[in-house]
Amino acid sequence: MDTGTELTTMNSMDAIVAAMNADNDEALMAASGQNVKQTGQKGLPRININYDAETDDGKSLPRGSWKIYFDGRFIYADEVIIRPLLRTYEYSVWDQETNSFSSRSVQDNVLSGKFPDTAGGYKCGRLSREEEERLDRDDPAYLASRASACNQVLYSKVSGTFKDADGNEVVLEEEPVVAYFKRSGFIPMNDFINNLGKQSKVMQKTSILLKTSRQKKGSVTYWVPSPTLHSTIDSLSDDDKELGAKFVETVKASNAAVMQQYKEAVKLLADDNDLDLAADFDNANAA
């Protein structure tokens, strides 16, 4: 008998009775599991480019603007100012059917890393250009490589004047956010930040004005980030240093979770290989 589980259940039942007797609605909802708040946001707010033309109830939205989930709702701005405090890279594969990542890698601050991933491989199957060129276009390894995207992740402070879907103005001032730039958005941001280094400008001391640029390829319309230099500061504040340390801890925690899944996936793959090998021996013996 699981005595711990039994005691926990009894205490939960007692809490419901006590809340009923006290006519305490808040306690009753808590004891009944009704006080779970649906925030729609886990971890750092994420800023990205909006592709939605309207809300679920038909309100028009500005496509190609910057979007962030803040204070329980999405808000939008044509331009924002970000100051990155940490840049990392990671690989991921997005599953359109489940609307979630089917695999993702650890984050590293250099692209030369190995990037173990949650599927038990590396870089979520991404191959080098030379490796891809040696494969047929219908080869599963080639298709898996093409599905894997390299993300440039900027942990930043964002400032700007936003509006929600109802037109209400929301002003953000150095709000902590995370931004992912991949595929068409990867190179503009990567080139801009790398050019800062060539100008002896420190990324953490540089504010970037971010707009978007409308692009069209065939029938597909998309937007890419358009970064320009906004301003620089002479030194980092204590708040900058504290937030930067928190960003690093966030990455460490994410990497630890990915590595745990990586180890579990490797073990499963090894077990599957052992089963296949055993089956081969059985088939050989039967022959």
C-alpha positions in Angstrom: 0.0 0.0 0.0 1.3 3.5 -0.9 0.7 5.2 2.5 2.1 8.5 1.3 -0.4 8.7 -1.6 -3.2 7.6 0.7 -2.4 10.4 3.3 -2.2 13.0 0.6 -5.6 12.0 -0.8 -7.2 12.1 2.7 -5.8 15.6 3.3 -7.2 16.7 0.0 -10.6 15.4 0.9 -10.4 17.0 4.3 -9.5 20.3 2.7 -12.6 20.2 0.5 -14.9 19.6 3.6 -13.2 22.3 5.6 -13.6 24.8 2.7 -17.3 23.9 2.4 -17.9 24.3 6.1 -16.1 27.7 6.1 -18.0 28.9 3.0 -14.6 29.9 1.6 -15.0 29.9 -2.2 -11.3 30.6 -2.9 -10.2 27.7 -0.7 -12.9 25.5 -2.2 -11.7 26.2 -5.7 -8.1 25.5 -4.7 -9.0 22.2 -3.1 -11.0 21.3 -6.2 -8.2 22.1 -8.5 -10.0 25.0 -10.1 -7.5 27.7 -9.3 -5.0 26.8 -12.1 -4.3 30.0 -14.0 -4.1 29.8 -17.8 -1.5 32.4 -18.7 -0.8 31.3 -22.2 2.8 32.0 -21.6 5.6 29.8 -20.1 9.0 31.2 -19.3 10.3 34.3 -21.1 8.0 36.2 -23.4 8.9 35.5 -27.0 8.9 38.2 -29.6 8.5 37.3 -33.3 7.0 38.4 -36.6 3.2 38.3 -36.8 1.6 36.3 -39.7 -2.0 36.3 -38.5 -4.4 38.5 -40.4 -7.0 38.6 -37.7 -7.9 37.4 -34.3 -10.3 34.5 -33.6 -13.1 37.0 -33.2 -12.3 38.8 -36.5 -10.3 41.8 -35.4 -7.7 42.8 -38.0 -4.1 42.4 -37.1 -1.0 44.0 -38.7 0.8 41.3 -40.6 4.6 41.7 -40.7 4.7 43.6 -37.4 6.5 42.4 -34.2 4.3 40.4 -31.8 4.8 39.6 -28.1 2.5 38.0 -25.5 2.4 40.3 -22.6 0.2 40.7 -19.6 -2.3 38.1 -20.8 -2.7 39.3 -24.5 -0.7 39.7 -27.7 0.5 43.2 -28.5 2.0 44.5 -31.8 4.5 47.1 -33.0 5.9 48.0 -36.4 9.3 48.6 -34.9 11.0 47.8 -31.6 14.3 48.4 -29.9 16.2 45.4 -28.6 19.4 45.1 -26.7 20.7 41.5 -26.7 22.5 40.3 -23.6 23.1 36.7 -24.7 23.2 35.0 -28.1 23.0 31.2 -28.5 22.4 28.8 -31.3 20.2 25.7 -31.4 18.7 23.3 -33.9 15.0 22.3 -34.0 12.4 20.5 -36.0 8.8 21.8 -35.9 5.9 19.4 -36.3 3.0 21.2 -38.0 0.5 18.5 -37.0 1.2 18.7 -33.3 2.1 22.4 -33.3 5.2 21.6 -31.3 8.9 20.7 -31.6 9.4 17.1 -32.5 13.1 17.5 -31.6 15.4 20.3 -30.4 19.1 20.5 -29.5 21.1 22.0 -26.7 22.0 25.7 -27.1 25.6 26.8 -27.6 27.2 30.2 -28.1 29.2 29.0 -31.1 28.1 27.2 -34.2 31.0 24.7 -34.1 29.4 22.7 -31.2 28.1 19.2 -31.6 24.5 20.1 -30.4 23.1 16.8 -29.0 19.3 16.7 -29.4 16.3 15.2 -27.8 16.0 12.4 -30.5 19.4 11.0 -29.5 21.3 12.5 -32.4 23.0 15.7 -33.2 21.7 19.0 -34.7 18.2 17.3 -35.1 19.6 15.5 -38.2 21.1 18.6 -39.9 23.9 17.7 -42.2 26.7 19.9 -43.7 26.2 21.2 -47.2 28.8 18.7 -48.5 27.0 15.8 -46.8 23.7 16.9 -48.3 25.1 17.1 -51.8 26.2 13.5 -51.7 22.6 12.3 -51.0 19.6 11.9 -53.3 16.8 14.4 -52.8 14.4 11.7 -51.7 16.9 10.2 -49.2 15.4 10.2 -45.7 18.6 11.6 -44.3 18.4 14.5 -46.8 14.8 15.2 -46.0 15.5 15.1 -42.3 18.4 17.5 -42.7 16.2 20.0 -44.6 13.6 19.8 -41.9 16.1 20.8 -39.2 16.5 24.6 -38.7 19.3 26.4 -37.0 18.0 29.0 -34.7 19.9 32.1 -33.6 18.5 32.9 -30.1 18.7 36.4 -28.7 18.0 36.9 -25.0 17.3 40.6 -24.9 15.6 43.6 -23.4 12.9 45.1 -25.6 11.5 48.6 -25.7 8.7 50.1 -27.8 5.2 51.3 -28.2 2.8 48.5 -28.9 -0.9 48.1 -29.4 -3.2 45.2 -28.6 -5.9 44.0 -31.0 -8.4 46.6 -29.7 -6.0 49.4 -30.4 -5.0 50.0 -26.7 -1.4 51.4 -26.4 1.1 49.4 -24.4 4.6 50.9 -23.7 7.4 48.5 -22.9 10.6 49.6 -21.4 13.6 47.2 -21.4 11.3 44.1 -20.9 13.2 40.8 -20.8 12.3 38.7 -23.9 13.7 35.9 -26.1 13.7 36.0 -29.9 14.4 33.2 -32.3 15.7 33.9 -35.8 15.9 31.1 -38.3 15.8 30.4 -42.0 15.2 33.8 -43.8 15.6 35.7 -40.5 18.9 34.0 -39.6 21.3 35.8 -41.9 20.2 39.4 -41.5 20.6 39.2 -37.7 23.7 37.1 -37.8 25.4 39.5 -40.3 24.4 42.6 -38.3 25.7 41.3 -35.0 28.9 40.0 -36.5 29.4 43.4 -38.2 29.2 45.0 -34.7 32.2 43.0 -33.7 34.1 44.3 -36.8 33.3 47.9 -35.6 34.5 47.0 -32.1 31.0 47.5 -30.8 29.9 45.1 -27.9 26.6 43.5 -28.6 25.4 43.8 -25.0 26.1 47.6 -25.1 24.3 48.1 -28.4 20.6 48.8 -28.9 19.2 47.6 -32.3 16.2 49.2 -34.1 14.2 46.3 -35.5 11.8 46.7 -38.3 10.6 44.1 -40.9 11.0 43.9 -44.6 8.3 42.4 -46.8 9.6 39.8 -49.3 7.8 37.7 -51.9 8.8 34.4 -53.5 6.4 33.2 -56.0 3.0 33.2 -54.4 4.5 33.3 -50.9 4.7 36.5 -49.0 7.0 36.7 -45.9 8.8 39.2 -43.7 12.4 39.3 -42.6 14.0 41.3 -39.8 15.6 44.6 -40.8 18.1 45.6 -38.1 19.9 49.0 -37.8 22.0 50.6 -35.2 20.0 52.6 -32.7 22.4 53.6 -29.9 25.2 52.4 -27.6 25.9 52.6 -23.9 29.3 53.0 -22.2 28.9 50.3 -19.5 26.4 47.6 -18.4 24.2 48.4 -15.4 23.9 46.1 -12.4 20.4 45.2 -13.7 22.0 44.2 -17.0 24.5 42.0 -15.3 21.8 40.4 -13.1 19.5 39.7 -16.0 22.4 38.4 -18.1 23.2 35.9 -15.4 19.5 34.8 -15.3 19.5 34.3 -19.0 22.6 32.1 -18.7 20.8 30.0 -16.0 17.8 29.7 -18.3 20.0 28.3 -21.0 21.7 25.9 -18.6 18.3 24.6 -17.3 17.1 24.1 -20.9 20.3 22.3 -21.9 20.0 20.0 -18.8 16.5 19.0 -19.9 17.6 18.4 -23.5 20.6 16.3 -22.3 18.4 14.1 -20.1 16.1 13.4 -23.1 19.2 12.8 -25.3 20.5 10.2 -22.9 17.1 8.5 -22.7 16.8 8.5 -26.5 20.3 7.1 -27.0 19.5 4.2 -24.6 16.3 3.5 -26.5 18.2 3.5 -29.8 20.8 1.1 -28.3 18.1 -1.2 -27.0 16.5 -1.2 -30.4 19.8 -2.1 -32.0 20.3 -4.9 -29.6 16.9 -6.3 -30.4 17.7 -6.1 -34.2 21.0 -7.8 -33.6 19.3 -10.6 -31.6 16.7 -11.1 -34.3 19.6 -11.4 -36.9 21.2 -14.1 -34.8 17.8 -15.9 -34.4 17.3 -15.8 -38.2 20.8 -17.1 -38.8 20.3 -19.9 -36.3 17.0 -20.8 -37.9 18.6 -21.0 -41.3 
